[in-house]
Amino acid sequence: MTRVDLDILETLQNEGNDELVLTPGVIAENTHWGRNTVRKHLILLRNHSLVEYYDEDRSLYQLSDRGRAWLRGDLPTEELEDDDE
């Protein structure tokens, strides 16, 4: 888990408000990461089931239940690393 990953998840979480459904470009505009970096990390986050498509055709992403659990601290990062094996 990197700072980019955390920023993406926290942006989608939109703490204190309703969760957001965003494209990679909109996430990039609201963080200090470039669009290509965000896109690459969204793929990794999706592979770990931390985000999911809201609308695949429009490249809209949302947090998954697993992503919410990780942000709450209910899912140890070590379990994410086990996914690579």
C-alpha positions as CSV (number, residue, x, y, z in Angstrom):
1,M,0.0,0.0,0.0
2,T,1.5,3.3,-1.1
3,R,0.6,7.0,-0.5
4,V,-1.0,7.0,-3.9
5,D,-3.3,4.1,-3.0
6,L,-4.2,5.8,0.3
7,D,-5.0,9.1,-1.4
8,I,-7.2,7.4,-4.0
9,L,-9.1,5.4,-1.3
10,E,-9.6,8.5,0.9
11,T,-10.7,10.6,-2.0
12,L,-13.4,8.0,-2.9
13,Q,-14.3,7.7,0.8
14,N,-14.9,11.5,1.1
15,E,-14.8,11.3,4.9
16,G,-17.7,13.1,6.6
17,N,-19.8,13.1,3.5
18,D,-21.3,10.6,1.1
19,E,-18.9,8.4,-0.7
20,L,-17.9,9.5,-4.3
21,V,-18.0,7.7,-7.6
22,L,-15.2,9.1,-9.7
23,T,-13.1,8.6,-12.9
24,P,-9.3,8.4,-12.8
25,G,-9.2,11.9,-14.2
26,V,-11.4,13.4,-11.5
27,I,-9.4,11.6,-8.8
28,A,-6.2,13.0,-10.3
29,E,-7.6,16.6,-10.4
30,N,-8.4,16.3,-6.7
31,T,-5.1,14.9,-5.6
32,H,-1.5,15.7,-6.5
33,W,-1.1,12.6,-8.6
34,G,-1.1,12.4,-12.4
35,R,-3.9,10.7,-14.3
36,N,-1.7,7.8,-15.5
37,T,-0.5,7.2,-12.0
38,V,-4.0,7.2,-10.6
39,R,-5.2,4.8,-13.4
40,K,-2.3,2.4,-12.7
41,H,-3.0,2.3,-9.0
42,L,-6.8,1.9,-9.5
43,I,-6.0,-1.3,-11.5
44,L,-3.9,-2.6,-8.6
45,L,-6.6,-1.6,-6.0
46,R,-9.2,-3.3,-8.1
47,N,-7.1,-6.4,-8.3
48,H,-7.0,-6.4,-4.5
49,S,-10.8,-5.8,-4.4
50,L,-10.4,-2.5,-2.6
51,V,-12.3,-0.6,-5.3
52,E,-14.8,-1.7,-7.9
53,Y,-16.4,-0.4,-11.0
54,Y,-19.5,1.6,-10.5
55,D,-19.8,1.8,-14.3
56,E,-17.0,0.0,-16.3
57,D,-18.0,1.6,-19.6
58,R,-17.6,5.1,-18.2
59,S,-14.5,4.2,-16.0
60,L,-16.3,5.1,-12.8
61,Y,-14.9,3.7,-9.6
62,Q,-16.2,3.4,-6.1
63,L,-15.0,1.9,-2.9
64,S,-15.8,-1.8,-2.3
65,D,-16.8,-3.3,1.0
66,R,-13.2,-4.5,1.4
67,G,-11.8,-1.0,0.7
68,R,-14.1,0.4,3.4
69,A,-12.9,-2.3,5.8
70,W,-9.3,-1.5,5.1
71,L,-9.8,2.2,5.7
72,R,-11.6,1.5,9.0
73,G,-8.6,-0.7,10.0
74,D,-10.6,-3.9,10.0
75,L,-8.5,-5.4,7.2
76,P,-4.7,-5.7,7.9
77,T,-2.4,-4.6,5.0
78,E,-0.6,-8.0,5.4
79,E,-3.8,-9.7,4.1
80,L,-3.6,-7.6,0.9
81,E,0.0,-8.7,0.4
82,D,-1.1,-12.3,0.7
83,D,-3.3,-11.7,-2.4
84,D,-0.1,-11.6,-4.5
85,E,0.9,-15.1,-3.8
